[in-house]
Amino acid sequence: MKIKVGVIFGGATVEHEVSIISALQAIENMDTNKYEVIPIYIDKDRQWYTGKLLTDITLYQDFDDLKRYAKSVVLYNKKGKFYLQSLGFFKRNIAELDIAFPIVHGNNAEDGTLAGYLDTIGIPYVGSHVLGSAMGQDKVVMKQVLDAADLPIVKYTWFYDTEYQVNKEQIQKEIKKLGYPVIVKPATLGSSVGIVYVKDEDQLEHAIEEAMEYDTKIVVEKAVENLVEVNESVLGDYEYQDLSEIEEVISTDEFLTYQDKYIGNGKGTKKGGSKGMVNADRRIPARISDSLKEEVRTLAKETFRALNLSGLCRIDFLIDQKNEKVYVNEPNTIPGSLAYYLWEPTGKPYKDLLDDLITLAIKDYRKKNKKITSFDTNILNQYNGIKGIKGLKGVKNKLK
């Protein structure tokens, strides 16, 4: 009997289209002998849809037309079984799911929002849970945790947009202390959206204003000079971690941009769409020394554990090649194209990688179900207004 996998993608995020590309790549590579794949698309208005035609990427060019062939649904739990149910007066179950596979990117999705929703429903799902997802998305919190774990990060400062409006001069002074050039980033976005490389003070204000168009929290980092960017993918959980090959990413600018990642030199799929992160120029394996490779691998595992990550992620590193200094840049808890291109050189084809992720999620669900999550005792049976509070003492003693 096939496992019914609901692949969730889209969402109210600036990385909406990237998510569609990543999800449809994964659906195309899933083992149909093992899995029945149910596409679940979240549009930019947060409405959920399902339907076989959602696997055709060309139809997303005009989704209003596609809606005629897709059904609007909600996900719900009925006595431990999980269903996609139609909306409207005459509700009916459209599909049953065994497991959810989120392939979403960015705010309102990858940041723990979707993971929390799936946890509330109780369905098993692939990938990091709420805490790891949230920390992986928020670059400020992520840096604070990595710093506390004594993992190497570049010098940085951060602030809220309202603070900048009130204390602009003071914040600019703090940034100047980092030393130019710097990189200005929205704190909770991915795919290099809203990021600006700032060479001097004259460019700073415009860069900050651009970042504030996307986020309320802004992070400014000291740019690494003599820069080499490398990425490593990690597969596993808190007990063990497997590592991919290390890639060296090639950028046409001072950092890997959205253009580099998803548009590249114009290459596309057979149907004319982008290939996602596969479009990016890269060298595999990275042209770095064996000692640097070993350091990257060690830091990748330590970062994965420190940030409570699980499933699969891609961890990005910045290397000062002149000084052979490695810095953890950021994790991508659901990376573009699921970073499958980093696993193929290790002998793990995309089909097997997806199989490993689903297997990990099932094991994680079983482990979680062995833990105590609630008590059979209903203490509210002993509650009778204010007077009833005294009666709770006896119940508390029984629970000890």
Residue, then its C-alpha position, 0 to 999 in steps of 0.5 A: m500500500k502506497i504512503k500518501v504524501g501531501v507536498i505543500f508549497g507556495g504561500a504568502t511569501v516573496e519566495h512563492e515562485v521559488s517554492i513552486i519550482s522546488a516542490l514540482q521538482a521534488i514531485e517529479n522525482m518521488d518514487t511512485n512505486k512507494y508514494e502517492v503524491i498529493p500536491i497542495y498549493i497555498d496561494k498568495d492569499r493563503q487559500w489551500y488548493t489540491g488537484k492533479l493539474l497543480t503539478d504542471i508548472t506552466l499553469y502557474q503563469d495564470f493561476d486564476d485560470l488554473k483555479r477552475y481545475a483545482k479544489s479549495v480545501v482545508l486540512y483536518n484531523k478526524k480520529g487520527k486520520f488526516y484529510l483534505q476537505s472541500l469548502g462550501f455547504f456540501k463538504r466532502n473529503i477530497a484526499e487522505l494524507d499519511i504525511a505532509f512534506p512542506i517545500v516552502h520558502g520564506n516568511n509565513a511558511e518556512d519560518g515555523t508558521l506551517a510547522g506549527y500548524l501541522d503540529t496542531i493538527g497532529i500530522p507527521y511531516v518532513g523537516s524541522h519543527v517550530l523552534g528550528s524553523a523559526m531560528g533558521q529563518d530569523k538571522v538575528v536570533m540565529k546569530q545569537v544562538l550560534d554566538a552562544a554556542d561559540l560558532p564563528i560568525v561575522k561581526y554584525t549589528w541589528f535594529y528594528d525599523t522603528e528604532y532606525q527612524v528614531n535613532k538613525e545617527q546612532i545606528q549609523k555610527e554602530i554600523k561604521k564601527l563594523g568597518y565598510p564594506v557591509i551587507v544590509k539584510p532583512a532579518t527574516l527573508g531568504s533567497s537573497v531578497g532585499i540584500v544590498y552590498v554597501k561599499d561606503e557610508d553614502q550607500l548605507e541609507h538607501a540600502i537600509e530603506e530597501a531592506m525595511e521595505y521587506d522586514t521590520k528587523i534589519v541586520v548589518e554584517k561586516a562583509v568578508e573580503n577575499l570571499v569564497e562562499v561554500n555550502e554544505s547540506v546536512l541530512g539527519d536529526y539530533e542523533y546523527q547527521d549525514l553530509s553532502e559534497i561541498e559546493e563553491v558558489i559562483s556569483t556575478d556580484e559581491f554575494l550570491t544574488y537572487q539572479d544568480k540563484y534562480i535566473g542565472n544565464g537564462k537556462g530553464t526547464k523544457k517547459g520554459g521555467s526556471k530550474g531553481m537553485v540548479n540554475a546557479d553557477r557552482r563548482i562541486p567539489a569546492r576548490i578549498s583545502d582539505s583542512l578547510k573542508e574538514e572545518v566546514r563539515t564539522l561546523a555544519k554538524e555543530t550548526f545543525r544541532a545548535l539550531n535544533l534542525s532536522g530533516l534536510c538543510r543547507i548551511d552556507f559558509l563564508i570563507d576569508q580565503k587569504n586568512e583561511k577563516v571560516y564563518v557560518n553564514e546561515p542555514n536554509t531549513i528548506p533549501g531551494s531545490l532541496a539541495y539535491y544537486l549536492w547529494e548526487p555527487t555522493g552517490k545519492p540520487y534525488k529519489d533516494l534523498l526524498d525517500d530518506l527524508i520521508t523515512l526520517a519524518i516517520k521515525d521522528y513521529r513515532k519517537k514523539n508519540k512515545k513521549i507524554t504530551s497530556f494527562d488522562t486526568n481531567i483536573l477541571n472535573q474538580y473545579n467548582g468556581i473559586k471554591g473548587i481551586k482548593g480541590l485541585k490540591g488533591v489532584k496535583n498530589k495524584l499527578k506527582 
